[in-house]
Structure formats: structure tokens, C-alpha cells
Amino acid sequence: MAYYEVRILRCHNPPKMLTVTAQNSQQAVRAAAADLRQEGVTDARGVEVIGQVKSLRG
């Protein structure tokens, strides 16, 4: 599994950035969409994978 940085574009709020775990970028988009549903976010208009995160350490 790899870590992906995903940006969610929103209609009425600033974009949201998530780091998700997935096997590929398609699954990263699905994981981000599922997370949005769980949070109750209703103004999302786009989900895009920014890139793969090599390390979670700062």
C-alpha cells in the first residue's frame, strides 16, 4: 500500500487536502470520496490525486 495526497475541490469552502492509503491512484480517489461521505461533506465538486507521498515524516 502507498500513501497518496488527494485534493478535494469544494463549491463553498476552501479546498481540502487528505492523505489516504491505497494501492493505486484510482483507489485513492475512491477512499477520499468515502471519507467525504462519512464526514457529511456535500459541496465537493472534484477529487484529484496530487501525487504519491514518499514519507509521512515531516
N, C-alpha and C positions, 0 to 999 in steps of 0.2 A: 504494500500500500504506500501511496505517496501523499504528500500534502499539497494542496492547490489553493492559491489565493483567488477568491471569486469576488467580483464587484456586482452589487445589485443596484441598478438604476431605479430611482423612485420618482413618482409624479410630484408629490407634495413635500418631500423630505430630502435631505442630502443623501447622496449615495452611501450605501453600507458596504463594508468590506468584511468578508468571512474567510477563515482558513478552514478548509474541510479535508477530510481524509477520503481518498478514493483510488481506484485502480487506474482510471484514465480521466480525461477531461470531461467526457460525456457524463460519467457517473458523478463527477464533482458538481456539475450543473444540477443534476437530479438531487443530490444531497443538499445543496443550497436551497433549492425550491422547497424541499421537505422541511427544512429548518424554518423557512419563512412561513409556511403553513402553520407550523407548531407555535410560532410567535404571534400569529394573527396579523401579519403584515398584509395589507390589502392594496397598497398603492404601488407595488412593484411593476415595472414596465419592461425590464430587461435584466438578464443574468448573463454575465460573461466571465470566462476564466482569464485572469490576468497572466498567470504563469504558475509554474511548479515551484514550490518553496523547498529549497535545499536543506534548510535547517530552521528549527523553531527557536533557536537560541538567538538572543539579541545582540 
